[in-house]
Amino acid sequence: MLRIMRKSSKWIMWLVILGVGAVFVLYLGIGGGFRGAGGPDMVVEVDGRRYTARDVYRTRQRQEAEYRRVLGDDFDAGGAAEFLDEMAASTLLRMALLAGEAERLGFRISDEEIRRYLRRIPGTLDDSGRLDQGLITDYAEREYGSVRRFQETLRDELLIQKVARLLSESVAVSEAEARQALRHAREEVRIAFVRFDESEPAGDLEISEADLEAFLTSSPERVRAAYDERSEEYDRPEEVRARHILIRLPEDASAEAEAAARKRMDEIAKRIREGADFADLALESSEDPGSKDQGGDLGSFPRGRMVPPFEEAAFSLEPGAISDVIRTSHGLHLIRVEERRAAKVVPFEEAREEIARDLIRRERAVERARERAEQLASAVREGRSLLEAARQAALPIERTDLIRRRPDGYVPALGAAPELLTAAFALTPEQPSSAEIFTVQGDKLALIQLLERKEPSPEEIEALVGEERSRLTEERKSQLEQSWITARRDSLAERGKLFYSLKALER
């Protein structure tokens, strides 16, 4: 499922449009499926309720029709087969769990309720106003395999409707709650912040031999781990840095097209031999959009990165040399090698002191950042504003635009910082500065001050209160339903009464 989602960002749009997020929660919550008893054609079995591959395909067809209606030409059933199968199977799992929960709560569906439901469906009545048994039988056998199976499925769907009504009656959101939610969601603040970025070791921090030896003795595992993390630096393969000029030529190009391309490349090569600058000619003539604007510069690369003919030529040249015309699947190339780097292997014993020095510098840099942040926080605790204290200490001050609360805690220029964002909205004009030191962007420190608070107008809130009340109601209903499903799923799984597997759907 996650692989399918990575292939096309459109899936995210589909999930939002179709509102199927709860199904994903259900599926992910069971860790990809339970195994246990179940026939070769079984996909879902929940405490006696059984759904086979045929049920999944029928459910999938209905969902596909809805996807096509909503997405039109953006819908590609063939490219999303695995995703669609999982969605259909998860829908049946949800249906079985909710229907079972409905029965546990005491709900039942009578034959008369089923008949009343069928009468409301257009086309199910004969000329005398009675249910057309022949039509219903034909439909049930064609779509479900039997009338009994159709009745069982319809009964479960009606049970779920009763659960839905119970949920609606159990959840209430007042207008006051909706207004408060709107104020909370639409309130904005603008903050100033001082950031201490000491993640890179400072060169002015001297390390004595005694300190170095003490660190190597006390932290050998850290030094070894850092060596392993920097393996590319200490175990580097042979590399070349090269430029190229490309004249595109398809592999199936005609003899005439190839002759014309070679003539162009020969003219470029002649100009280079006469003293023209390779980079200038690449900028002028190369047809490689990825390197043309950099004068044909491809950067450094090891063996195995380029197509074989190109690689063979590049690694055979000395720095400053220019290749003959090289033919690859991309076209014709001229290559100039700028630099060669021999393979380099530095054993751990030779690298350990350099690594230890870097680690010590990083530690001391972080300590220095913490000390500077503590000094600023202390000034705020003494009653000065953050801006005043930062200016006095000649520290750079940064400011955000107006920002809102976000579930991910994202703050522009600071990244995901949920604690900082929460604190920003807790600040007041009377106490605008916070003395708390926040860790942001992994290894940086920041302090903040409120600059401006903007609340939504009463008119804006009143215009949206009805919509927000409906949204909160549906959200709470969904949360309550999910808690029921999760509790029943876990209980049945623990007792070995839940089976979920997509093996029967494998093509």
C-alpha positions in Angstrom: 0.0 0.0 0.0 2.7 2.5 1.0 4.6 1.6 -2.2 1.6 2.4 -4.3 1.2 5.7 -2.5 4.8 6.7 -3.2 4.3 6.2 -7.0 1.8 8.9 -7.4 1.0 11.9 -5.2 -2.5 11.8 -6.6 -3.3 9.1 -4.1 -3.2 11.6 -1.3 -5.7 13.8 -3.1 -7.9 10.7 -3.6 -7.9 9.8 0.1 -8.9 13.4 1.1 -11.6 13.6 -1.5 -13.1 10.2 -0.8 -12.8 10.3 3.0 -11.3 6.9 3.4 -8.8 7.7 6.1 -10.5 5.6 8.7 -10.1 2.5 6.6 -6.3 3.1 6.5 -6.2 3.5 10.3 -8.0 0.2 10.6 -5.7 -1.6 8.2 -2.5 -0.2 9.6 -3.7 -0.9 13.1 -3.7 -4.6 12.5 -0.2 -4.6 11.2 -0.9 -5.7 7.7 -3.2 -8.6 8.5 -3.9 -11.5 10.9 -3.4 -15.1 10.0 -5.2 -18.0 11.3 -8.0 -20.3 10.3 -9.5 -19.5 6.9 -10.0 -21.3 3.6 -8.0 -20.7 0.4 -10.5 -18.2 -0.8 -11.1 -16.4 2.5 -10.0 -12.8 2.9 -11.9 -11.7 6.1 -13.4 -13.7 8.9 -14.6 -12.0 12.0 -16.3 -14.1 14.7 -18.3 -16.1 12.1 -18.8 -13.4 9.5 -16.9 -14.5 6.4 -15.9 -12.6 3.3 -14.2 -14.2 0.3 -12.3 -12.9 -2.7 -15.7 -12.6 -4.5 -17.0 -10.2 -1.8 -13.8 -8.1 -2.1 -14.1 -7.9 -5.9 -17.7 -6.8 -5.6 -16.9 -4.2 -3.1 -14.0 -3.0 -5.2 -16.2 -2.5 -8.2 -18.5 -0.3 -6.3 -15.6 1.8 -4.9 -14.0 2.0 -8.4 -17.2 3.5 -9.7 -17.2 6.1 -7.0 -13.5 6.9 -7.7 -14.2 7.4 -11.4 -17.2 9.6 -10.6 -15.0 11.9 -8.3 -11.7 11.7 -10.2 -12.6 11.3 -13.8 -9.6 10.9 -16.0 -7.2 11.0 -13.1 -8.4 7.6 -12.0 -6.2 4.6 -13.1 -7.6 1.3 -11.8 -4.8 -0.7 -13.4 -2.0 1.2 -11.8 -3.7 1.0 -8.4 -4.9 -2.6 -8.3 -3.0 -3.5 -5.0 -4.3 -0.4 -3.3 -7.9 -1.0 -4.5 -7.9 -4.6 -3.3 -6.6 -3.5 0.2 -9.2 -0.7 0.4 -12.1 -3.1 -0.5 -10.9 -5.8 2.0 -10.4 -3.2 4.8 -14.0 -1.9 4.1 -15.3 -5.5 4.6 -13.3 -5.8 7.8 -14.7 -2.6 9.1 -18.2 -3.7 8.1 -17.9 -7.0 10.0 -16.5 -5.4 13.1 -19.2 -2.8 13.3 -22.0 -5.2 12.5 -20.7 -7.5 15.3 -20.5 -4.5 17.7 -24.1 -3.6 16.8 -25.3 -7.1 17.7 -23.3 -7.0 21.0 -25.2 -3.8 21.8 -28.4 -5.6 21.3 -29.5 -4.4 17.8 -31.3 -6.9 15.5 -32.6 -6.7 11.9 -36.0 -8.3 11.2 -37.1 -9.7 7.9 -39.7 -6.9 7.7 -37.0 -4.3 8.0 -35.2 -5.9 5.1 -38.4 -5.9 3.0 -39.1 -2.2 3.9 -35.5 -1.3 2.8 -35.9 -3.1 -0.5 -39.2 -1.4 -1.3 -37.4 2.0 -1.1 -35.0 1.0 -3.9 -36.2 2.1 -7.3 -37.0 -0.8 -9.7 -37.6 -3.5 -7.0 -41.4 -3.5 -7.2 -43.6 -5.2 -9.8 -46.7 -3.7 -11.4 -48.8 -4.6 -8.4 -46.6 -2.8 -6.0 -45.1 -5.9 -4.5 -41.4 -6.8 -4.3 -40.3 -8.4 -7.6 -38.9 -11.7 -6.2 -37.6 -12.8 -9.5 -35.7 -9.6 -10.1 -34.3 -9.6 -6.6 -33.3 -13.3 -6.8 -31.5 -12.8 -10.2 -29.6 -9.8 -8.8 -28.7 -11.6 -5.5 -27.4 -14.7 -7.4 -25.5 -12.7 -9.9 -23.8 -10.3 -7.5 -23.6 -12.3 -4.2 -23.8 -15.9 -5.3 -27.1 -16.7 -3.5 -30.1 -15.0 -2.0 -29.0 -16.0 1.5 -25.6 -14.3 1.0 -27.4 -11.2 -0.2 -29.7 -11.1 2.8 -26.7 -11.6 5.2 -24.9 -8.7 3.7 -28.0 -6.4 3.6 -28.6 -7.3 7.3 -25.1 -6.2 8.2 -25.4 -3.0 6.3 -28.7 -2.2 8.2 -27.0 -3.0 11.5 -24.3 -0.5 10.7 -26.9 2.1 9.9 -28.3 1.6 13.4 -24.9 2.0 14.9 -24.5 5.2 12.8 -27.7 6.5 14.3 -26.6 5.6 17.8 -23.3 7.5 17.2 -25.2 10.5 16.0 -27.3 10.5 19.1 -24.2 10.0 21.3 -22.3 12.9 19.9 -23.2 16.5 20.4 -21.3 19.7 19.6 -22.7 23.0 20.7 -22.4 26.3 18.9 -20.2 27.5 21.7 -17.8 24.7 21.2 -17.7 25.3 17.4 -17.0 29.0 18.0 -14.2 28.2 20.4 -12.7 25.7 17.9 -12.8 28.3 15.2 -11.1 30.9 17.4 -8.5 28.4 18.3 -7.9 27.3 14.6 -7.9 30.8 13.1 -6.1 32.8 15.8 -2.7 34.0 14.5 0.5 35.2 16.1 3.7 36.8 14.9 6.9 36.1 16.8 10.5 37.1 17.0 13.1 34.5 17.8 16.8 34.2 18.5 18.4 31.0 17.3 21.7 29.5 18.4 23.1 27.4 15.7 26.3 25.8 16.9 25.9 22.4 15.3 29.2 22.7 13.4 32.4 22.5 15.5 34.2 25.8 16.0 37.8 26.0 14.8 38.9 28.3 17.6 38.3 25.6 20.3 41.7 24.2 21.1 41.9 20.6 22.4 44.9 19.5 24.6 46.5 16.1 24.2 45.3 15.3 27.7 41.7 16.1 26.8 42.0 14.0 23.6 43.4 11.0 25.4 40.7 11.2 28.0 37.9 11.3 25.4 39.4 8.3 23.5 39.5 6.4 26.7 36.0 7.3 28.0 34.1 7.2 24.6 35.6 4.5 22.3 32.2 3.4 21.1 31.2 7.0 20.1 34.4 7.4 18.1 33.9 4.1 16.3 30.3 4.9 15.5 31.4 8.3 14.1 34.0 6.5 11.9 31.3 4.1 10.6 29.0 7.0 9.9 31.8 8.8 7.9 32.7 5.7 5.9 32.4 7.6 2.6 35.1 10.0 3.9 37.5 7.3 5.1 36.8 4.5 2.6 36.3 6.4 -0.7 36.5 4.7 -4.1 38.4 6.1 -7.1 36.6 9.1 -8.6 36.9 11.5 -11.4 35.4 15.0 -11.9 34.5 15.6 -15.5 32.7 17.9 -17.9 31.0 16.8 -21.1 29.3 18.2 -24.2 26.4 16.1 -25.4 24.8 16.0 -28.8 21.7 13.9 -28.5 21.3 11.0 -30.9 18.7 8.2 -30.5 20.1 4.7 -30.6 17.9 4.0 -33.7 18.9 7.2 -35.5 19.4 7.0 -39.3 22.8 7.1 -40.9 22.1 10.6 -42.1 21.2 11.8 -38.6 24.3 10.2 -37.1 26.5 11.7 -39.8 25.1 15.2 -39.1 25.5 14.8 -35.3 29.2 13.7 -35.8 29.9 16.6 -38.0 28.6 19.0 -35.4 30.7 17.3 -32.7 33.8 17.3 -34.9 33.4 21.0 -35.4 33.2 21.5 -31.6 36.3 19.3 -31.0 38.2 21.3 -33.6 37.4 24.6 -31.8 38.6 23.1 -28.5 41.9 22.0 -30.1 42.2 25.6 -31.4 42.0 26.9 -27.9 38.3 27.5 -27.2 37.2 27.0 -23.6 35.5 23.7 -23.0 33.0 25.1 -20.4 32.1 27.9 -22.8 31.4 25.5 -25.6 29.3 23.3 -23.3 27.2 26.3 -22.3 26.8 27.1 -26.0 26.3 23.7 -27.6 25.6 20.9 -25.1 22.2 19.3 -25.2 22.3 18.0 -21.6 19.9 20.2 -19.6 21.3 18.9 -16.3 24.9 20.1 -16.9 24.8 22.6 -19.7 24.3 25.7 -17.4 27.2 24.5 -15.3 29.5 24.4 -18.4 29.0 20.7 -18.7 30.2 20.0 -15.1 29.1 16.6 -13.9 30.7 16.8 -10.6 32.7 13.8 -9.1 31.6 10.3 -9.6 32.9 6.8 -8.9 32.8 3.8 -11.2 29.4 2.3 -11.8 27.6 5.7 -11.9 27.8 6.3 -15.7 26.9 4.2 -18.7 29.9 1.9 -19.6 31.3 3.6 -22.7 31.3 7.0 -20.9 32.8 5.6 -17.7 35.5 3.7 -19.6 36.6 6.9 -21.4 36.4 9.1 -18.3 38.5 6.8 -16.1 41.1 6.4 -18.9 41.9 10.2 -19.2 44.4 12.2 -17.2 43.3 15.6 -15.8 43.0 18.2 -18.6 42.8 15.6 -21.3 39.8 15.5 -23.7 38.3 12.3 -25.1 37.6 11.2 -28.6 33.9 11.4 -29.6 32.1 8.8 -27.4 28.8 7.1 -28.5 26.3 6.1 -25.8 22.6 5.5 -25.6 22.2 9.2 -24.9 24.1 10.4 -28.0 27.6 11.7 -28.7 29.9 13.0 -26.0 33.1 14.9 -25.6 34.6 14.5 -22.2 37.2 16.5 -20.3 38.5 15.2 -17.0 39.1 18.0 -14.5 40.4 16.0 -11.5 41.2 12.4 -10.5 41.0 11.2 -7.0 42.6 7.9 -6.1 40.8 5.4 -4.0 41.4 6.2 -0.3 41.1 3.9 2.7 42.0 5.4 6.1 41.9 2.7 8.8 40.2 3.4 12.0 43.4 3.6 14.0 44.7 6.4 11.8 41.4 8.3 11.8 40.4 7.9 15.5 42.2 11.0 16.8 40.8 13.3 14.1 37.3 12.0 14.8 37.7 12.4 18.5 38.8 16.0 18.0 35.7 16.7 15.9 33.4 15.1 18.5 35.0 17.2 21.3 34.6 20.4 19.3 31.0 19.6 18.6 30.3 18.9 22.3 32.0 22.2 23.3 30.2 24.1 20.6 26.9 22.8 21.9 27.9 23.7 25.4 28.7 27.2 24.3 25.4 27.5 22.5 23.6 26.3 25.7 25.5 28.9 27.8 24.7 31.7 25.5 21.0 30.7 25.4 21.0 30.4 29.2 22.4 33.9 29.5 19.6 35.3 27.3 17.0 33.3 29.2 18.3 34.6 32.5 18.0 38.2 31.2 14.3 37.5 30.3 13.7 36.0 33.7 15.1 39.2 35.2 12.4 41.2 33.5 13.9 42.3 30.2 12.2 41.5 26.9 13.9 39.0 24.6 14.4 41.7 21.9 16.0 44.1 24.4 18.4 41.4 25.8 19.3 40.1 22.3 20.1 43.6 21.0 22.3 44.3 24.0 24.1 41.0 23.4 24.4 41.8 19.7 22.5 38.6 18.7 20.7 38.3 15.4 16.9 38.5 15.7 14.6 36.8 13.2 10.8 37.3 12.8 8.0 35.2 11.3 4.9 36.3 9.4 1.6 35.7 11.0 1.3 31.9 11.7 -1.5 29.6 12.9 -1.6 26.5 15.0 -0.8 23.4 13.0 -1.0 19.7 14.0 2.6 19.1 12.9 3.8 22.1 14.9 5.6 23.6 11.8 7.0 27.1 12.2 8.5 28.9 9.2 12.3 29.0 9.4 12.3 26.7 12.5 10.7 23.6 11.1 8.6 21.2 13.2 8.6 22.7 16.7 5.3 21.8 18.4 6.3 22.8 21.9 7.6 26.2 20.7 4.4 26.8 18.7 2.2 26.0 21.7 4.2 28.3 23.8 3.9 31.1 21.2 0.2 31.0 21.5 0.3 31.0 25.3 2.3 34.3 25.3 0.4 37.5 26.0 1.0 41.2 25.4 1.5 41.6 29.2 4.2 38.8 29.2 5.4 38.6 25.6 8.8 37.0 26.2 9.4 33.4 27.1 12.5 32.3 29.1 12.1 28.7 27.9 14.8 27.4 25.7 13.5 25.3 22.8 15.3 22.7 20.8 14.6 23.1 17.1 15.8 21.6 13.9 17.4 18.7 15.8 20.4 20.5 17.3 19.6 24.2 17.5 18.3 26.3 20.4 15.8 29.1 20.2 14.0 31.6 22.4 10.8 33.5 21.4 8.9 36.7 22.0 5.3 37.5 20.9 5.1 40.5 18.5 1.5 40.4 17.5 -1.7 38.4 18.1 -4.6 38.5 15.6 -8.0 36.9 16.4 -10.7 36.1 13.9 -13.6 38.7 13.8 -17.0 37.8 15.2 -18.4 38.0 11.7 -15.9 35.5 10.4 -16.7 33.1 13.2 -20.5 33.4 12.7 -20.2 32.8 9.0 -18.4 29.5 9.6 -19.9 28.2 12.9 -22.5 25.9 11.3 -19.9 24.3 9.0 -17.5 23.9 11.9 -20.2 22.3 14.1 -20.9 19.7 11.4 -17.2 19.0 10.9 -16.6 18.5 14.6 -19.6 16.3 14.9 -18.4 14.0 12.1 -14.9 14.1 13.5 -16.1 12.9 17.0 -18.4 10.3 15.4 -15.5 9.0 13.5 -13.3 8.9 16.6 -16.0 7.1 18.6 -16.5 4.6 15.8 -12.8 4.0 15.5 -12.5 3.3 19.2 -15.3 0.7 19.0 -13.7 -0.9 16.0 -10.2 -1.0 17.6 -11.5 -2.4 20.9 -13.5 -5.2 19.1 -10.7 -5.9 16.7 -8.1 -6.3 19.5 -10.5 -8.5 21.6 -11.3 -10.8 18.7 -7.7 -11.1 17.6 -6.6 -12.0 21.1 -9.2 -14.8 21.2 -8.2 -16.0 17.7 -11.5 -15.0 16.1 -10.3 -12.6 13.5 -8.7 -13.6 10.2 -7.5 -11.0 7.6 -5.3 -11.9 4.7 -5.0 -10.7 1.1 -3.3 -14.0 -0.1 -6.5 -15.1 -1.8 -6.3 -11.9 -4.0 -2.8 -12.5 -5.3 -2.8 -12.5 -9.0 
